[in-house]
Amino acid sequence: MHLLNFIHWNANPEIFNLGPLSVRWYGLLFASGFLIGYYIGERMLKSENVPQKWIDSLFFYIIIATIVGARLGHVFFYGWDYYSQHPEEIIMVWHGGLASHGGAIGIILALLIHAKVITKRNVLWTIDRIVVPTALVGAFIRTGNLMNSEIYGIETSLPWGFIFERNGETVAKHPTQIYEALAYFISFGVLIFMYWRTRSKNKEGLLTGAFFVLIFSARFFIEFIKEDQETFEAGMALNMGQWLSLPFVLVGIFLIVRALKLPEKVYKKRK
């Protein structure tokens, strides 16, 4: 098939420069996703009369946990051979290198602390509400990956294949960033419907389980057509992203089954 039939992608990851600093699409989308996610989460929690101090502290916990968790996830899951020799670069987040599985683990740990210190409720109550906007944030982040011409797929002959020219590619590759972003947008739609239009929020763990199954099942299957992120993955039957996704899917199934068996639980509203 002729190269003109494909999409030639040569987007500049930088929007503009401010002296020595540059404003990049990835950073803008990352921040925009969090701000929109905060607005959605705040609206959800306010509908349940949750105190504003809970909401503000929750946002702070999640921001820190996402950045630290995603960075350490990349360091330990994908780049330990390098970072064990260059530990001073672990904190250099601006050089790139974030792993969504690490971010998920970081957020869960942060919410455990938040539930213990702030809400005094079962941590699943918090996670059930946070996962709804988180799915949308994930879609924004994957769009940022597209603007960076990174984390794309293997060669394809499909007409929507992208030739990532900025990376020196000369053949079309699967735009897996778009596949994942669409999967996350759909997941967000399902979860927001479950929250507002059903009684799912009263079944502890149901929304969390649905999130894990939807997001990480999509990630697992899309990884089959994604290029390996690190050389050590070349000989693996399943790559690192797939091995890290499987536990989340299994936990998600468990949470859904458990939630459907338990009675509804409604917390007393706070003033």
C-alpha positions as CSV (number, residue, x, y, z in Angstrom):
1,M,0.0,0.0,0.0
2,H,1.3,3.5,-0.9
3,L,2.7,5.6,1.9
4,L,0.3,8.4,1.0
5,N,-2.6,6.2,2.2
6,F,-1.4,6.5,5.7
7,I,-1.3,9.4,8.2
8,H,2.0,11.2,8.3
9,W,2.4,12.3,11.9
10,N,5.0,15.0,12.7
11,A,3.4,17.0,15.5
12,N,5.7,19.2,17.5
13,P,5.5,18.2,21.2
14,E,6.3,21.8,22.2
15,I,3.5,24.4,22.0
16,F,5.8,27.4,22.6
17,N,8.9,28.4,24.5
18,L,9.2,30.9,27.4
19,G,12.9,31.6,27.4
20,P,14.7,28.4,28.6
21,L,11.3,26.8,29.5
22,S,9.0,25.1,27.0
23,V,5.3,24.4,27.2
24,R,4.6,21.0,25.9
25,W,1.3,19.3,24.8
26,Y,1.9,16.4,27.2
27,G,2.2,18.7,30.2
28,L,-0.8,20.8,29.1
29,L,-3.0,17.7,28.6
30,F,-1.8,16.1,31.8
31,A,-2.7,19.3,33.8
32,S,-5.9,19.8,32.0
33,G,-7.0,16.2,32.6
34,F,-6.4,16.7,36.4
35,L,-8.3,20.0,36.5
36,I,-11.3,18.6,34.6
37,G,-11.1,15.4,36.7
38,Y,-11.0,17.5,39.9
39,Y,-14.1,19.4,38.7
40,I,-16.0,16.2,38.0
41,G,-14.9,14.5,41.2
42,E,-15.8,17.6,43.3
43,R,-19.3,17.7,41.8
44,M,-19.8,14.0,42.6
45,L,-18.6,14.4,46.2
46,K,-20.6,17.6,46.8
47,S,-23.7,15.7,45.7
48,E,-23.1,13.5,48.7
49,N,-22.5,16.4,51.0
50,V,-18.8,15.5,51.5
51,P,-16.8,18.3,53.4
52,Q,-14.7,20.5,51.1
53,K,-11.6,19.8,53.2
54,W,-11.9,16.1,52.2
55,I,-12.1,17.1,48.6
56,D,-9.1,19.4,48.7
57,S,-6.9,17.0,50.6
58,L,-7.9,14.2,48.3
59,F,-6.8,16.2,45.2
60,F,-3.5,16.9,46.8
61,Y,-2.9,13.2,47.8
62,I,-3.7,12.1,44.3
63,I,-1.5,14.6,42.5
64,I,1.6,13.6,44.6
65,A,0.8,9.9,44.4
66,T,0.3,9.9,40.6
67,I,3.6,11.6,39.9
68,V,5.7,9.7,42.5
69,G,4.0,6.3,41.8
70,A,4.2,6.7,38.0
71,R,7.9,7.7,38.1
72,L,8.9,4.9,40.5
73,G,6.8,2.5,38.4
74,H,8.9,3.4,35.4
75,V,12.1,3.2,37.3
76,F,11.5,-0.3,38.9
77,F,9.3,-2.0,36.2
78,Y,11.0,-0.8,33.1
79,G,14.3,0.9,33.7
80,W,16.0,-0.5,36.8
81,D,19.1,-1.6,34.9
82,Y,19.7,2.0,34.0
83,Y,18.5,3.8,37.1
84,S,20.4,1.5,39.4
85,Q,23.5,2.9,37.8
86,H,22.2,6.4,37.7
87,P,20.1,6.9,40.8
88,E,20.5,10.7,40.7
89,E,18.2,10.7,37.6
90,I,15.3,9.0,39.3
91,I,13.9,12.4,40.4
92,M,14.3,13.9,36.9
93,V,10.6,13.5,35.9
94,W,10.9,16.3,33.4
95,H,13.1,14.0,31.3
96,G,10.2,11.6,30.7
97,G,9.4,8.1,31.9
98,L,6.1,7.5,33.7
99,A,4.3,4.1,34.1
100,S,0.6,4.1,34.5
101,H,0.6,0.9,36.6
102,G,3.0,2.6,39.0
103,G,0.6,5.6,39.1
104,A,-2.3,3.3,39.9
105,I,-0.4,1.6,42.8
106,G,0.7,5.0,44.1
107,I,-2.9,6.3,44.1
108,I,-4.2,3.2,45.9
109,L,-1.6,3.6,48.6
110,A,-2.3,7.3,49.0
111,L,-6.0,6.7,49.2
112,L,-5.4,4.1,51.9
113,I,-3.6,6.7,53.9
114,H,-6.3,9.3,53.2
115,A,-9.1,7.0,54.3
116,K,-7.2,6.2,57.5
117,V,-6.3,9.8,58.3
118,I,-9.1,11.9,56.8
119,T,-12.4,10.1,56.0
120,K,-12.3,7.2,58.5
121,R,-14.3,5.2,55.9
122,N,-13.6,2.0,54.0
123,V,-11.0,3.0,51.3
124,L,-13.3,1.5,48.7
125,W,-15.7,4.3,49.3
126,T,-13.1,6.8,48.1
127,I,-11.7,4.7,45.3
128,D,-15.2,4.1,43.9
129,R,-15.5,7.8,43.4
130,I,-12.0,8.6,42.2
131,V,-11.9,6.0,39.5
132,V,-14.6,7.8,37.5
133,P,-12.7,10.9,36.6
134,T,-9.4,8.9,36.6
135,A,-10.5,7.1,33.5
136,L,-10.9,10.5,31.8
137,V,-7.5,11.7,33.0
138,G,-6.0,8.5,31.4
139,A,-7.5,9.5,28.1
140,F,-5.9,12.9,28.3
141,I,-2.5,11.4,29.2
142,R,-2.6,9.0,26.2
143,T,-3.4,11.9,23.9
144,G,-0.3,13.6,25.3
145,N,1.7,10.5,24.4
146,L,0.4,10.8,20.9
147,M,1.6,14.4,20.7
148,N,5.0,13.2,21.9
149,S,5.1,10.5,19.2
150,E,5.7,7.8,21.9
151,I,4.3,4.5,23.0
152,Y,3.0,3.5,19.7
153,G,2.3,0.1,18.0
154,I,3.8,-2.3,15.6
155,E,3.7,-2.0,11.8
156,T,0.3,-2.1,10.2
157,S,-1.3,-1.9,6.7
158,L,-4.5,-0.4,8.0
159,P,-5.4,3.0,6.4
160,W,-5.4,4.7,9.8
161,G,-1.8,3.7,10.5
162,F,0.5,6.6,11.6
163,I,4.0,7.2,10.2
164,F,5.7,8.8,13.2
165,E,8.2,10.8,11.1
166,R,9.6,12.7,14.1
167,N,11.0,9.4,15.3
168,G,12.5,8.6,11.9
169,E,9.8,6.0,11.1
170,T,9.2,5.3,7.5
171,V,6.4,2.7,7.8
172,A,3.0,3.0,9.3
173,K,2.5,1.9,12.9
174,H,-0.7,1.3,15.0
175,P,-1.6,4.5,16.8
176,T,-2.1,2.6,20.1
177,Q,-2.2,5.9,22.0
178,I,-5.5,6.6,20.2
179,Y,-6.8,3.1,20.8
180,E,-6.1,3.4,24.6
181,A,-7.5,7.0,24.8
182,L,-10.7,5.8,23.1
183,A,-10.9,2.8,25.5
184,Y,-10.5,5.2,28.5
185,F,-13.1,7.6,27.2
186,I,-15.6,4.7,26.8
187,S,-14.7,3.5,30.3
188,F,-15.3,7.0,31.6
189,G,-18.7,7.0,29.9
190,V,-19.7,3.7,31.5
191,L,-18.5,4.6,34.9
192,I,-20.1,8.1,35.0
193,F,-23.4,6.5,33.9
194,M,-23.1,3.9,36.6
195,Y,-22.5,6.6,39.2
196,W,-25.3,9.0,38.3
197,R,-27.9,6.7,36.8
198,T,-27.7,3.5,38.9
199,R,-27.1,2.7,42.6
200,S,-23.6,1.4,41.9
201,K,-22.0,3.9,44.3
202,N,-23.8,2.2,47.2
203,K,-22.2,-1.2,46.4
204,E,-18.7,-0.8,47.8
205,G,-16.1,-1.9,45.3
206,L,-18.4,-2.2,42.2
207,L,-17.2,1.0,40.5
208,T,-13.6,0.2,41.4
209,G,-14.0,-3.4,40.0
210,A,-15.6,-2.1,36.8
211,F,-12.7,0.4,36.4
212,F,-10.0,-2.2,36.8
213,V,-11.7,-4.6,34.4
214,L,-12.4,-2.0,31.7
215,I,-9.1,-0.1,31.8
216,F,-6.7,-3.0,32.3
217,S,-8.4,-5.4,30.0
218,A,-8.1,-2.8,27.3
219,R,-4.5,-2.2,28.2
220,F,-3.8,-6.0,28.2
221,F,-5.2,-6.6,24.6
222,I,-3.7,-3.4,23.1
223,E,-0.3,-4.4,24.3
224,F,-0.3,-7.2,21.7
225,I,0.0,-4.7,19.0
226,K,2.3,-2.3,20.9
227,E,6.1,-2.1,20.4
228,D,8.1,-3.2,23.4
229,Q,9.1,-0.3,25.6
230,E,12.3,-2.0,26.8
231,T,14.6,-4.4,25.2
232,F,14.2,-7.0,28.0
233,E,10.6,-7.5,26.8
234,A,11.6,-8.9,23.5
235,G,11.7,-12.6,24.5
236,M,8.6,-12.5,26.8
237,A,5.4,-14.3,26.0
238,L,3.6,-11.4,27.6
239,N,5.2,-8.0,28.0
240,M,5.6,-6.1,31.2
241,G,2.5,-4.0,30.7
242,Q,0.4,-7.2,30.3
243,W,1.9,-8.9,33.4
244,L,1.2,-5.8,35.4
245,S,-2.4,-5.6,34.0
246,L,-3.5,-9.1,34.9
247,P,-3.6,-8.6,38.7
248,F,-5.7,-5.5,38.3
249,V,-8.2,-7.4,36.1
250,L,-8.4,-10.3,38.5
251,V,-8.9,-8.0,41.5
252,G,-11.5,-6.1,39.5
253,I,-13.5,-9.3,38.8
254,F,-13.3,-10.2,42.5
255,L,-14.5,-6.8,43.5
256,I,-17.5,-6.9,41.1
257,V,-18.6,-10.4,42.3
258,R,-18.1,-9.3,46.0
259,A,-20.0,-6.1,45.5
260,L,-23.0,-7.8,43.9
261,K,-23.3,-10.2,46.8
262,L,-23.1,-7.5,49.5
263,P,-26.1,-5.3,50.6
264,E,-26.0,-1.6,49.7
265,K,-24.1,0.7,52.1
266,V,-25.1,4.3,52.5
267,Y,-22.9,6.5,54.7
268,K,-24.5,9.2,56.8
269,K,-24.1,12.5,54.9
270,R,-21.7,15.1,56.4
271,K,-22.6,18.7,56.8
